Amino acid sequence: EMVPLLLAANEQYGHGGRAQDILGRAAEQLAKRP
């Protein structure tokens, strides 16, 4: 799964608004996968 990778990237970038937005979109795309 790529979710742990996204969470790790989120922690690495901290609470940057843009990073959160990008990760959020990526998470949404992953959630749409079967």
PQR file with spaces between the fields and no chain letter, atoms N, CA, C, O and H, PARSE charges and radii, in Angstrom:
ATOM       1  N    GLU     1       0.837   -1.217    0.000 -0.4000 1.5000
ATOM       2  CA   GLU     1       0.000    0.000    0.000 -0.0000 2.0000
ATOM       3  C    GLU     1       0.858    1.247    0.000  0.5500 1.7000
ATOM       4  O    GLU     1       1.957    1.274    0.554 -0.5500 1.4000
ATOM       5  N    MET     2       0.333    2.272   -0.631 -0.4000 1.5000
ATOM       6  CA   MET     2       1.080    3.529   -0.685 -0.0000 2.0000
ATOM       7  C    MET     2       0.656    4.476    0.422  0.5500 1.7000
ATOM       8  O    MET     2       1.258    5.533    0.608 -0.5500 1.4000
ATOM       9  H    MET     2      -0.559    2.250   -1.081  0.4000 1.0000
ATOM      10  N    VAL     3      -0.390    4.095    1.162 -0.4000 1.5000
ATOM      11  CA   VAL     3      -0.877    4.991    2.213 -0.0000 2.0000
ATOM      12  C    VAL     3       0.198    5.292    3.253  0.5500 1.7000
ATOM      13  O    VAL     3       0.385    6.458    3.600 -0.5500 1.4000
ATOM      14  H    VAL     3      -0.879    3.236    1.011  0.4000 1.0000
ATOM      15  N    PRO     4       0.918    4.279    3.768 -0.5600 1.5000
ATOM      16  CA   PRO     4       1.987    4.577    4.729  0.2800 2.0000
ATOM      17  C    PRO     4       3.031    5.520    4.141  0.5500 1.7000
ATOM      18  O    PRO     4       3.591    6.361    4.844 -0.5500 1.4000
ATOM      19  N    LEU     5       3.285    5.368    2.845 -0.4000 1.5000
ATOM      20  CA   LEU     5       4.250    6.243    2.180 -0.0000 2.0000
ATOM      21  C    LEU     5       3.737    7.678    2.165  0.5500 1.7000
ATOM      22  O    LEU     5       4.504    8.618    2.374 -0.5500 1.4000
ATOM      23  H    LEU     5       2.831    4.685    2.274  0.4000 1.0000
ATOM      24  N    LEU     6       2.443    7.845    1.920 -0.4000 1.5000
ATOM      25  CA   LEU     6       1.854    9.183    1.916 -0.0000 2.0000
ATOM      26  C    LEU     6       1.914    9.792    3.306  0.5500 1.7000
ATOM      27  O    LEU     6       2.204   10.978    3.461 -0.5500 1.4000
ATOM      28  H    LEU     6       1.820    7.082    1.751  0.4000 1.0000
ATOM      29  N    LEU     7       1.636    8.970    4.321 -0.4000 1.5000
ATOM      30  CA   LEU     7       1.675    9.472    5.694 -0.0000 2.0000
ATOM      31  C    LEU     7       3.091    9.891    6.066  0.5500 1.7000
ATOM      32  O    LEU     7       3.291   10.905    6.735 -0.5500 1.4000
ATOM      33  H    LEU     7       1.400    8.006    4.194  0.4000 1.0000
ATOM      34  N    ALA     8       4.072    9.106    5.631 -0.4000 1.5000
ATOM      35  CA   ALA     8       5.465    9.435    5.921 -0.0000 2.0000
ATOM      36  C    ALA     8       5.850   10.744    5.235  0.5500 1.7000
ATOM      37  O    ALA     8       6.543   11.579    5.816 -0.5500 1.4000
ATOM      38  H    ALA     8       3.909    8.282    5.088  0.4000 1.0000
ATOM      39  N    ALA     9       5.396   10.912    3.993 -0.4000 1.5000
ATOM      40  CA   ALA     9       5.698   12.136    3.257 -0.0000 2.0000
ATOM      41  C    ALA     9       5.029   13.320    3.945  0.5500 1.7000
ATOM      42  O    ALA     9       5.597   14.411    4.006 -0.5500 1.4000
ATOM      43  H    ALA     9       4.834   10.233    3.521  0.4000 1.0000
ATOM      44  N    ASN    10       3.824   13.103    4.462 -0.4000 1.5000
ATOM      45  CA   ASN    10       3.097   14.162    5.149 -0.0000 2.0000
ATOM      46  C    ASN    10       3.868   14.621    6.370  0.5500 1.7000
ATOM      47  O    ASN    10       3.967   15.819    6.637 -0.5500 1.4000
ATOM      48  H    ASN    10       3.363   12.217    4.412  0.4000 1.0000
ATOM      49  N    GLU    11       4.416   13.664    7.113 -0.4000 1.5000
ATOM      50  CA   GLU    11       5.188   14.015    8.306 -0.0000 2.0000
ATOM      51  C    GLU    11       6.470   14.739    7.911  0.5500 1.7000
ATOM      52  O    GLU    11       6.902   15.673    8.586 -0.5500 1.4000
ATOM      53  H    GLU    11       4.335   12.691    6.895  0.4000 1.0000
ATOM      54  N    GLN    12       7.073   14.294    6.808 -0.4000 1.5000
ATOM      55  CA   GLN    12       8.332   14.894    6.364 -0.0000 2.0000
ATOM      56  C    GLN    12       8.133   16.353    5.968  0.5500 1.7000
ATOM      57  O    GLN    12       8.960   17.210    6.277 -0.5500 1.4000
ATOM      58  H    GLN    12       6.723   13.535    6.259  0.4000 1.0000
ATOM      59  N    TYR    13       7.030   16.623    5.283 -0.4000 1.5000
ATOM      60  CA   TYR    13       6.780   17.992    4.829 -0.0000 2.0000
ATOM      61  C    TYR    13       6.153   18.857    5.926  0.5500 1.7000
ATOM      62  O    TYR    13       6.035   20.074    5.785 -0.5500 1.4000
ATOM      63  H    TYR    13       6.357   15.927    5.032  0.4000 1.0000
ATOM      64  N    GLY    14       5.754   18.201    7.025 -0.4000 1.5000
ATOM      65  CA   GLY    14       5.161   18.961    8.108 -0.0000 2.0000
ATOM      66  C    GLY    14       3.740   19.378    7.782  0.5500 1.7000
ATOM      67  O    GLY    14       3.004   18.640    7.127 -0.5500 1.4000
ATOM      68  H    GLY    14       5.850   17.212    7.140  0.4000 1.0000
ATOM      69  N    HIS    15       3.350   20.578    8.244 -0.4000 1.5000
ATOM      70  CA   HIS    15       1.969   21.002    8.072 -0.0000 2.0000
ATOM      71  C    HIS    15       1.842   22.031    6.959  0.5500 1.7000
ATOM      72  O    HIS    15       1.007   22.934    7.021 -0.5500 1.4000
ATOM      73  H    HIS    15       3.948   21.178    8.775  0.4000 1.0000
ATOM      74  N    GLY    16       2.688   21.882    5.930 -0.4000 1.5000
ATOM      75  CA   GLY    16       2.605   22.816    4.807 -0.0000 2.0000
ATOM      76  C    GLY    16       1.273   22.675    4.102  0.5500 1.7000
ATOM      77  O    GLY    16       0.880   21.566    3.741 -0.5500 1.4000
ATOM      78  H    GLY    16       3.367   21.149    5.880  0.4000 1.0000
ATOM      79  N    GLY    17       0.575   23.772    3.902 -0.4000 1.5000
ATOM      80  CA   GLY    17      -0.747   23.722    3.284 -0.0000 2.0000
ATOM      81  C    GLY    17      -0.732   23.060    1.915  0.5500 1.7000
ATOM      82  O    GLY    17      -1.598   22.242    1.605 -0.5500 1.4000
ATOM      83  H    GLY    17       0.894   24.673    4.196  0.4000 1.0000
ATOM      84  N    ARG    18       0.250   23.416    1.099 -0.4000 1.5000
ATOM      85  CA   ARG    18       0.293   22.870   -0.259 -0.0000 2.0000
ATOM      86  C    ARG    18       0.589   21.376   -0.226  0.5500 1.7000
ATOM      87  O    ARG    18      -0.010   20.608   -0.980 -0.5500 1.4000
ATOM      88  H    ARG    18       0.953   24.081    1.351  0.4000 1.0000
ATOM      89  N    ALA    19       1.505   20.961    0.640 -0.4000 1.5000
ATOM      90  CA   ALA    19       1.841   19.533    0.752 -0.0000 2.0000
ATOM      91  C    ALA    19       0.598   18.757    1.180  0.5500 1.7000
ATOM      92  O    ALA    19       0.327   17.674    0.663 -0.5500 1.4000
ATOM      93  H    ALA    19       1.991   21.585    1.252  0.4000 1.0000
ATOM      94  N    GLN    20      -0.154   19.315    2.126 -0.4000 1.5000
ATOM      95  CA   GLN    20      -1.368   18.656    2.602 -0.0000 2.0000
ATOM      96  C    GLN    20      -2.357   18.504    1.459  0.5500 1.7000
ATOM      97  O    GLN    20      -2.990   17.457    1.321 -0.5500 1.4000
ATOM      98  H    GLN    20       0.066   20.195    2.547  0.4000 1.0000
ATOM      99  N    ASP    21      -2.494   19.529    0.645 -0.4000 1.5000
ATOM     100  CA   ASP    21      -3.448   19.499   -0.469 -0.0000 2.0000
ATOM     101  C    ASP    21      -3.048   18.425   -1.478  0.5500 1.7000
ATOM     102  O    ASP    21      -3.890   17.655   -1.940 -0.5500 1.4000
ATOM     103  H    ASP    21      -1.979   20.379    0.757  0.4000 1.0000
ATOM     104  N    ILE    22      -1.761   18.377   -1.818 -0.4000 1.5000
ATOM     105  CA   ILE    22      -1.284   17.394   -2.793 -0.0000 2.0000
ATOM     106  C    ILE    22      -1.494   15.984   -2.263  0.5500 1.7000
ATOM     107  O    ILE    22      -1.965   15.105   -2.985 -0.5500 1.4000
ATOM     108  H    ILE    22      -1.076   19.002   -1.443  0.4000 1.0000
ATOM     109  N    LEU    23      -1.139   15.770   -0.991 -0.4000 1.5000
ATOM     110  CA   LEU    23      -1.297   14.441   -0.396 -0.0000 2.0000
ATOM     111  C    LEU    23      -2.770   14.084   -0.302  0.5500 1.7000
ATOM     112  O    LEU    23      -3.149   12.928   -0.488 -0.5500 1.4000
ATOM     113  H    LEU    23      -0.756   16.484   -0.405  0.4000 1.0000
ATOM     114  N    GLY    24      -3.588   15.070   -0.015 -0.4000 1.5000
ATOM     115  CA   GLY    24      -5.023   14.812    0.082 -0.0000 2.0000
ATOM     116  C    GLY    24      -5.585   14.337   -1.249  0.5500 1.7000
ATOM     117  O    GLY    24      -6.395   13.411   -1.298 -0.5500 1.4000
ATOM     118  H    GLY    24      -3.279   16.009    0.136  0.4000 1.0000
ATOM     119  N    ARG    25      -5.153   14.973   -2.318 -0.4000 1.5000
ATOM     120  CA   ARG    25      -5.629   14.571   -3.650 -0.0000 2.0000
ATOM     121  C    ARG    25      -5.132   13.171   -3.977  0.5500 1.7000
ATOM     122  O    ARG    25      -5.880   12.364   -4.528 -0.5500 1.4000
ATOM     123  H    ARG    25      -4.495   15.725   -2.279  0.4000 1.0000
ATOM     124  N    ALA    26      -3.891   12.875   -3.650 -0.4000 1.5000
ATOM     125  CA   ALA    26      -3.329   11.551   -3.922 -0.0000 2.0000
ATOM     126  C    ALA    26      -4.101   10.499   -3.129  0.5500 1.7000
ATOM     127  O    ALA    26      -4.395    9.419   -3.641 -0.5500 1.4000
ATOM     128  H    ALA    26      -3.283   13.531   -3.203  0.4000 1.0000
ATOM     129  N    ALA    27      -4.425   10.819   -1.883 -0.4000 1.5000
ATOM     130  CA   ALA    27      -5.169    9.879   -1.038 -0.0000 2.0000
ATOM     131  C    ALA    27      -6.550    9.624   -1.627  0.5500 1.7000
ATOM     132  O    ALA    27      -7.048    8.499   -1.592 -0.5500 1.4000
ATOM     133  H    ALA    27      -4.186   11.697   -1.467  0.4000 1.0000
ATOM     134  N    GLU    28      -7.165   10.667   -2.168 -0.4000 1.5000
ATOM     135  CA   GLU    28      -8.491   10.501   -2.777 -0.0000 2.0000
ATOM     136  C    GLU    28      -8.405    9.576   -3.986  0.5500 1.7000
ATOM     137  O    GLU    28      -9.279    8.733   -4.187 -0.5500 1.4000
ATOM     138  H    GLU    28      -6.760   11.581   -2.197  0.4000 1.0000
ATOM     139  N    GLN    29      -7.357    9.731   -4.790 -0.4000 1.5000
ATOM     140  CA   GLN    29      -7.186    8.876   -5.964 -0.0000 2.0000
ATOM     141  C    GLN    29      -6.988    7.432   -5.541  0.5500 1.7000
ATOM     142  O    GLN    29      -7.534    6.521   -6.163 -0.5500 1.4000
ATOM     143  H    GLN    29      -6.647   10.416   -4.626  0.4000 1.0000
ATOM     144  N    LEU    30      -6.203    7.215   -4.478 -0.4000 1.5000
ATOM     145  CA   LEU    30      -5.963    5.860   -3.990 -0.0000 2.0000
ATOM     146  C    LEU    30      -7.259    5.263   -3.449  0.5500 1.7000
ATOM     147  O    LEU    30      -7.522    4.072   -3.619 -0.5500 1.4000
ATOM     148  H    LEU    30      -5.759    7.955   -3.972  0.4000 1.0000
ATOM     149  N    ALA    31      -8.055    6.086   -2.807 -0.4000 1.5000
ATOM     150  CA   ALA    31      -9.305    5.598   -2.211 -0.0000 2.0000
ATOM     151  C    ALA    31     -10.285    5.150   -3.291  0.5500 1.7000
ATOM     152  O    ALA    31     -11.138    4.297   -3.044 -0.5500 1.4000
ATOM     153  H    ALA    31      -7.842    7.054   -2.669  0.4000 1.0000
ATOM     154  N    LYS    32     -10.163    5.723   -4.482 -0.4000 1.5000
ATOM     155  CA   LYS    32     -11.079    5.367   -5.573 -0.0000 2.0000
ATOM     156  C    LYS    32     -10.698    4.043   -6.219  0.5500 1.7000
ATOM     157  O    LYS    32     -11.491    3.447   -6.950 -0.5500 1.4000
ATOM     158  H    LYS    32      -9.470    6.416   -4.682  0.4000 1.0000
ATOM     159  N    ARG    33      -9.475    3.584   -5.944 -0.4000 1.5000
ATOM     160  CA   ARG    33      -9.041    2.321   -6.542 -0.0000 2.0000
ATOM     161  C    ARG    33      -9.718    1.144   -5.845  0.5500 1.7000
ATOM     162  O    ARG    33     -10.008    1.208   -4.650 -0.5500 1.4000
ATOM     163  H    ARG    33      -8.831    4.068   -5.351  0.4000 1.0000
ATOM     164  N    PRO    34      -9.970    0.064   -6.597 -0.5600 1.5000
ATOM     165  CA   PRO    34     -10.621   -1.119   -6.025  0.2800 2.0000
ATOM     166  C    PRO    34      -9.708   -1.852   -5.042  0.5500 1.7000
ATOM     167  O    PRO    34     -10.104   -2.869   -4.473 -0.5500 1.4000
